[in-house]
Amino acid sequence: QVQLVESGGGLVQPGGSLRLSCAASGSIFSRYAMAWYRQAPGKQRELVARINPNGSTNYADSVKGRFTISRDNAKNMVLLQMNSLKPEDTAEYYCNAHRTSLPDYWGRGTQVTVSS
């Protein structure tokens, strides 16, 4: 089993930056694809960025060039560096762990608000 705890959310002005962290504990972290999802009020949860066990990444078109996902397998951490934030990035951000044929795991989320 995997436990995920997000941190780093908050209120930031448009154009600002935030770094989200996800601390994982439990199972073999390095074998999981790790991802960040977000959900804005009244909208469906959407994939923001994913990093696979081999380090390959993919991003939602809306965040390409602004967000960077990384992982530290030694520390069981996943980071999301968010730059040039826009009001439309406002959402609850969730950490996700995925491994084929096993249940997905989710954190409880951290709120990001981009507003002047």
Sequence and secondary structure as in RCSB ss.txt:
>XXXX:A:sequence
QVQLVESGGGLVQPGGSLRLSCAASGSIFSRYAMAWYRQAPGKQRELVARINPNGSTNYADSVKGRFTISRDNAK
NMVLLQMNSLKPEDTAEYYCNAHRTSLPDYWGRGTQVTVSS
>XXXX:A:secstr
 EEEEEE  EEE TT  EEEEEEEEES GGGSEEEEEEE TTS  EEEEEE TTS EEE TTTTTTEEEEEETTT
TEEEEEE S  GGG EEEEEEEE TTS  EE   EEEEE  
